[in-house]
């Protein structure tokens, strides 16, 4: 079984990069040292629930996503907010477009 801290660290690193934060910026936002964040991202150190919570708040995701990778809640709210602007016939077209985009990415 994979080391849970290694997987969580990888997700933290990927989220940090996706949001355009430097390690120093995220560390400051989460009130931890950049060195400690480096060790977390590389699976070298574990972290407390408090640190997990602060990192998740700074990254705008739920703790369970960092730990398991299974939650997309951070994207669901944004998607719903955008989709609420469209009527039912437009939603069908958007769904078709998303299917095409998904197929192109393969």
N, C-alpha and C positions, 0 to 999 in steps of 0.2 A: 504494500500500500504506500502511496506517495506520502511524503512528509507534508502534513497539513499546512505548516508554516511556510514551506517552500512554495506551495501552490498559492497561498494567500499573498505571499510576497510578490509573486509574479503578477497577480491580478492588480495589486497596488501599483506596481511599477507601470503596467500597461495603462491603467486609468490615469496615473499622473502624466504620462506622456501624451495620452489622448486629450487631456485638458490643457496641455501646454505649460505645465508647471515644472520648474526646476526642482531638484531634490531639496534644495534649500528653501524654496518657497513653500512646498508642501509641508516640510518639517516645521517651519515657522507657524503655518496655519494650524497644525496639529499639536503644537507646543511640545515637540520632541526635537532632539538634535538631528542634524543632517547625517551624522555618522550612524546613529541608531536606525534611521530610516534606510540608509544604505544596507545595513545588516539585515533589516526586516525584508527588504526587497529581494535580497539574494538568499533568503532562507537560512541565514546564519544565526538569527536570534528569533525567539518567540516574543510575544507581546501580551500585555494584560488586556482585559476587557475594556478598561478605560482608554488605553491607547488605541485599540481597535475602534472604539466609538469615535474618538477624536479624528482619526484618519478617515473614517467613513463619512463623517460630517464634512470634513474638508474636501473630500472628493465628490460629495453629493450622491452617495449610494448607501444602501442599507448594509449593515454589518454582515448579514447572511450572504450577500453577494461576494463580499471579500473572502469569506470563509469557504463558501461552497461553489460559487460561480453560477448558481442556479436561478438567481432572482434577476428579473429584468425590470423591476418596479421603477427604477430610476428613469427608464425610457418610456414606460407605459403612460405616466402622467403627461409627459410632453406630447406623446403621440395622440392621446385622447384630446388634449387641449387643441391641437392643430386640426384633428379630424372633426371636431365639433363645429367647425366653421363651414362644413360642407353638407349638402343635402344627400339623401339616400342614393340618387342616381350618380352623383359625383363620387360617392364612396365606392361604388362598384367599379368605376373607372380607375380610381386610385388603387384599389386592390389589384386590378389587372396590370397596372403599371408596375406595382411592387413585385408581382410575380415575374414579369419580364426582367426587371432589374436583378432579381434573385437568380434567375436562369443565366443571365450574363456573367454573374460573378463566379459561376462554377468553373 
